[in-house]
Amino acid sequence: MSETIAAAAEPILVFMFALGGVAKLASVGSDAEPGALARLGPAVLMPERFRRPAMIFCAVVEFGLAIGLVFFDHPVPRWMTVAFFAVSTYVLWDLRRRRPDVGCGCFGEVSARPVGLRSIGRTVVLTAMAIMIALHNTSGLPNLTWTFTAWLGGGLMLLLILSPEIEESLARLRYRAPCEQRPFPADRAFSRLRSSTAWRAHYPMLKSEEPSDSWRELCWRFFAFDAVNGSDVVFAVYLSGRRPPVRVAIVDADGRQAPLQKSIPVSA
């Protein structure tokens, strides 16, 4: 059974590598606006001049690993694939903590939605698949049995469920415009804010239910409120997806973030 699972996982990983590499190169090639890559993937943690080469390098690595899995019957490319996805899981978790306003960049600009548990869960699943491949010899053409087909289809379905890019792609096909250029009424974003857990957790701190200021930056709508302790409470609502993430930060009167554990820093 484990050999069948590993055999079904290999074409899935090869497909993910190829799709991710092509999408990254397409995003780099279509980046006509300077700094547009500043919201994609772990490259945002690097200086601006290194972001484009970093995304190209990542695409080349993915192509190399896909070729290694297909054409080389050796444990080195298999264990390198395990290391790649394990490191990716840690990087996405750290990126979600340090820069909750940027996307994973896993599939280029389509992955601009902020990193969430679905994206992290996907890399965990891919890491598990890579481990199964590394522990079993999956070289050669697989036997096209019903069991193999069921595991292949189940793996693809699981990855589709864990891929927020599907929703973004459907939205782009529907509106034919990227999120940052798509019109989104402020009152609709405010309704999403009022239904969020972040709003319910910080509502007792607010002087009024009406924001003192509101503005939009790319795919985010910001709402600032005066707090009863003299500080400001700033909410950020992502403007795409059925369950968009909502971030919140507490800012003191002197402009510094208040030491509140439940607040999450947002990038303005």
C-alpha positions in Angstrom: 0.0 0.0 0.0 2.8 2.5 0.9 4.5 1.8 -2.4 1.3 2.6 -4.2 0.9 5.9 -2.3 4.5 6.8 -3.1 4.0 6.0 -6.8 0.9 8.2 -6.9 2.6 11.0 -5.1 5.5 11.3 -7.5 3.6 12.7 -10.5 1.8 15.1 -8.2 5.1 16.5 -7.0 6.5 16.7 -10.5 3.4 18.6 -11.6 3.5 21.0 -8.7 7.2 21.7 -9.3 6.6 22.4 -13.0 3.5 24.5 -12.4 5.2 26.5 -9.7 8.3 27.1 -11.7 6.4 28.3 -14.8 4.1 30.5 -12.7 7.1 32.2 -11.0 8.9 32.9 -14.3 5.7 34.2 -15.8 5.3 36.6 -12.8 8.8 37.8 -13.1 8.5 38.3 -16.8 5.2 40.3 -16.5 6.4 42.5 -13.6 6.4 45.8 -15.4 5.9 47.8 -12.2 9.0 48.3 -10.0 8.4 46.8 -6.6 5.4 44.7 -7.6 7.2 41.6 -6.2 7.3 43.2 -2.8 4.1 41.3 -1.8 5.1 37.8 -3.0 6.8 35.1 -1.0 9.9 35.0 1.2 11.7 37.3 -1.3 10.0 40.2 0.5 12.4 39.7 3.4 15.3 40.4 1.0 16.5 43.8 -0.4 14.5 44.9 -3.4 17.3 44.3 -5.9 17.5 40.6 -4.9 13.8 39.8 -5.1 13.6 39.1 -8.8 16.8 36.9 -8.8 15.4 35.0 -5.7 12.2 34.1 -7.5 14.1 33.0 -10.6 16.4 30.9 -8.5 13.5 29.3 -6.8 11.9 28.4 -10.1 15.1 26.9 -11.4 15.4 24.8 -8.3 11.9 23.5 -8.8 12.6 22.6 -12.4 15.8 20.8 -11.3 14.0 18.8 -8.6 11.2 17.8 -11.1 13.9 16.6 -13.6 15.7 14.7 -10.8 12.5 12.9 -9.7 11.7 11.9 -13.3 15.0 11.0 -14.8 17.3 10.0 -11.9 16.8 6.8 -9.9 18.9 8.1 -7.0 18.0 9.0 -3.4 19.7 12.4 -3.6 16.9 14.2 -5.6 14.2 12.5 -3.5 15.7 13.6 -0.2 16.4 17.1 -1.6 12.7 17.3 -2.4 11.9 16.4 1.2 14.3 19.2 2.4 12.8 21.7 -0.1 9.2 21.2 1.2 10.3 21.0 4.8 12.1 24.3 4.6 9.2 25.8 2.6 6.9 24.9 5.5 9.1 26.7 8.0 9.5 29.7 5.8 5.8 30.1 5.2 5.1 29.8 8.9 7.7 32.4 9.7 6.5 34.6 6.8 2.9 34.5 8.2 4.3 35.6 11.6 6.6 38.4 10.4 4.7 39.6 7.3 1.0 38.7 7.5 0.2 41.0 4.7 2.1 39.2 1.9 1.3 36.0 -0.1 3.4 32.9 -0.3 4.3 33.4 -4.0 4.2 29.6 -4.5 2.6 30.1 -7.9 3.7 33.6 -8.7 1.4 36.5 -8.6 -1.7 34.2 -8.3 -0.4 33.4 -4.7 -0.7 37.0 -3.6 -3.3 36.2 -0.9 -1.8 36.4 2.6 -0.3 33.2 3.9 -2.8 31.2 5.9 -3.1 27.8 7.4 -4.3 26.3 4.0 -1.0 27.3 2.3 1.0 25.9 5.2 -1.1 22.7 5.3 -0.4 22.2 1.6 3.4 22.3 2.2 3.0 19.9 5.1 1.1 17.4 2.8 3.7 17.9 0.1 6.4 17.2 2.6 4.7 14.0 3.6 4.4 12.9 0.0 8.1 13.6 -0.6 9.0 11.5 2.5 6.9 8.6 1.1 8.8 8.9 -2.2 12.2 9.0 -0.5 11.4 5.9 1.5 10.3 3.9 -1.5 11.8 3.3 -4.9 9.2 4.8 -7.3 11.3 4.6 -10.5 9.7 3.4 -13.7 6.2 3.7 -15.0 3.5 3.0 -12.3 1.0 0.3 -12.7 -2.3 2.0 -13.6 -4.5 0.1 -11.1 -7.7 1.3 -9.5 -5.9 1.8 -6.2 -3.2 3.9 -7.8 -5.8 6.0 -9.6 -7.8 6.5 -6.3 -4.7 7.7 -4.4 -3.7 10.0 -7.3 -7.1 11.5 -7.5 -7.4 11.8 -3.7 -4.0 13.6 -3.5 -4.9 16.1 -6.2 -8.3 16.8 -4.6 -6.6 17.4 -1.2 -4.2 19.8 -2.7 -7.0 21.6 -4.5 -8.8 22.1 -1.2 -5.6 23.4 0.4 -4.9 25.9 -2.5 -6.3 29.4 -2.0 -5.0 30.2 -5.5 -8.1 28.4 -6.9 -10.4 31.1 -5.5 -8.1 33.9 -6.7 -7.9 32.4 -10.2 -11.7 32.1 -10.4 -12.1 35.6 -9.2 -9.6 36.9 -11.8 -11.5 35.0 -14.5 -14.7 36.5 -13.3 -13.6 40.1 -12.8 -10.7 40.0 -15.3 -8.6 42.2 -13.1 -6.1 41.5 -10.3 -7.2 42.0 -6.7 -5.4 45.3 -6.3 -7.2 46.8 -9.3 -10.6 45.3 -8.5 -13.3 47.7 -7.2 -14.5 46.8 -3.7 -17.0 49.0 -1.7 -15.7 50.3 1.6 -19.0 49.4 3.3 -18.7 45.8 2.2 -15.2 45.6 3.6 -16.5 47.1 6.8 -19.3 44.5 7.0 -16.6 41.8 6.7 -14.7 43.4 9.5 -17.7 43.5 11.9 -18.3 39.8 11.3 -14.7 38.8 12.1 -13.2 37.4 15.3 -10.7 40.3 15.4 -13.5 42.8 15.7 -15.3 40.9 18.5 -12.0 40.6 20.4 -11.1 44.3 20.2 -14.6 45.9 20.1 -14.6 46.7 23.9 -11.6 48.9 23.4 -13.2 51.2 20.8 -14.7 54.6 21.6 -17.1 54.4 18.7 -18.3 51.9 16.1 -17.5 54.3 13.3 -13.8 54.5 12.1 -11.9 57.7 12.5 -10.1 57.0 9.2 -10.2 54.5 6.3 -8.0 53.9 3.3 -7.1 51.3 0.8 -3.7 49.9 -0.2 -3.6 47.3 -3.0 -5.7 44.3 -1.7 -6.2 45.7 1.8 -8.8 48.1 3.3 -7.6 49.7 6.5 -9.9 51.0 9.3 -8.6 53.1 12.1 -10.5 53.6 15.4 -9.9 55.6 18.5 -9.5 53.5 21.6 -10.6 54.3 25.1 -7.0 54.2 26.4 -5.9 56.9 24.0 -4.3 54.5 21.5 -5.5 53.7 18.0 -6.8 50.3 16.8 -6.1 49.6 13.1 -7.9 46.8 11.3 -6.8 45.5 7.9 -9.3 43.5 5.8 -8.2 41.6 2.8 -10.4 42.2 -0.2 -10.5 38.8 -1.9 -11.9 35.4 -1.0 -15.0 34.3 0.8 -13.3 34.2 4.2 -10.7 36.9 3.9 -8.1 37.3 6.7 -8.5 40.3 9.1 -5.4 41.7 10.8 -5.3 44.1 13.7 -2.7 46.3 15.4 -2.8 48.5 18.5 -0.8 51.7 18.1 0.1 54.0 21.0 -0.3 57.8 20.8 3.4 58.1 20.0 3.1 55.8 17.0 4.6 52.7 18.5 2.8 49.3 18.5 1.3 48.5 21.9 2.6 45.4 23.6 -0.6 43.4 23.2 -0.2 39.7 22.4 -3.5 39.4 20.5 -2.6 42.1 18.1 -0.9 41.2 14.8 1.3 43.8 13.0 0.2 44.9 9.6 2.2 46.6 6.9 1.0 50.0 5.8 
